[in-house]
Amino acid sequence: HVENAEEVAHYLNSHSKVNQVYWPGLKEHPNHEIAKKQMHGFGGMISFTLKNNQMEDCVQFLSSIQLFSLAESLGGVESLASHPASMSHATLPVSEREELGIVESLVRLSVGIEDITDIIKDLEQALAKI
């Protein structure tokens, strides 16, 4: 699934509706060089923010994905998506979340082992709806 994550990261990084992609395999990631020394494949976790930072767009995106399950973590190999601001970090005050970079438009993906073409198509159709 690490190879899938790389393709997803590059796809999202070039998408017009995506503001920022957080994945250590991208050369522009601030910890890329450290990750390159310490890791093999950079992992399957990717976070990204949407351009206009609107909660409504994030909800629309997450409602539109079909291949990804909406879950914090199931510990499996399937693709998962989560919205940290309303899920894993919902109990933190907004100011603290924002200080940590957990903005309303942040989406967290755990890229699984499904066919990469299917993964990209799912992301593509969901991004097209916002």
TAFENVEN-V249535 format. One record per residue. N is the residue number from 1. RES is the residue in one small letter. SS is DSSP state (alpha for helix, beta for strand, coil for the rest). Layout:
n=(N,N)
res=(RES,RES)
ss=(SS,SS)
This chain:
n=(1,2,3,4,5,6,7,8,9,10,11,12,13,14,15,16,17,18,19,20,21,22,23,24,25,26,27,28,29,30,31,32,33,34,35,36,37,38,39,40,41,42,43,44,45,46,47,48,49,50,51,52,53,54,55,56,57,58,59,60,61,62,63,64,65,66,67,68,69,70,71,72,73,74,75,76,77,78,79,80,81,82,83,84,85,86,87,88,89,90,91,92,93,94,95,96,97,98,99,100,101,102,103,104,105,106,107,108,109,110,111,112,113,114,115,116,117,118,119,120,121,122,123,124,125,126,127,128,129,130)
res=(h,v,e,n,a,e,e,v,a,h,y,l,n,s,h,s,k,v,n,q,v,y,w,p,g,l,k,e,h,p,n,h,e,i,a,k,k,q,m,h,g,f,g,g,m,i,s,f,t,l,k,n,n,q,m,e,d,c,v,q,f,l,s,s,i,q,l,f,s,l,a,e,s,l,g,g,v,e,s,l,a,s,h,p,a,s,m,s,h,a,t,l,p,v,s,e,r,e,e,l,g,i,v,e,s,l,v,r,l,s,v,g,i,e,d,i,t,d,i,i,k,d,l,e,q,a,l,a,k,i)
ss=(coil,alpha,alpha,alpha,alpha,alpha,alpha,alpha,alpha,alpha,alpha,alpha,alpha,coil,coil,coil,coil,beta,beta,beta,beta,beta,coil,coil,coil,coil,coil,coil,coil,coil,coil,alpha,alpha,alpha,alpha,alpha,alpha,alpha,coil,coil,coil,coil,coil,coil,beta,beta,beta,beta,beta,beta,coil,coil,coil,coil,alpha,alpha,alpha,alpha,alpha,alpha,alpha,alpha,alpha,alpha,coil,coil,coil,coil,beta,beta,coil,coil,coil,coil,coil,coil,coil,coil,coil,beta,beta,beta,coil,coil,coil,coil,coil,coil,coil,coil,coil,coil,coil,alpha,alpha,alpha,alpha,alpha,alpha,coil,coil,coil,coil,coil,coil,beta,beta,beta,beta,beta,coil,coil,coil,coil,coil,alpha,alpha,alpha,alpha,alpha,alpha,alpha,alpha,alpha,alpha,alpha,alpha,alpha,coil,coil)
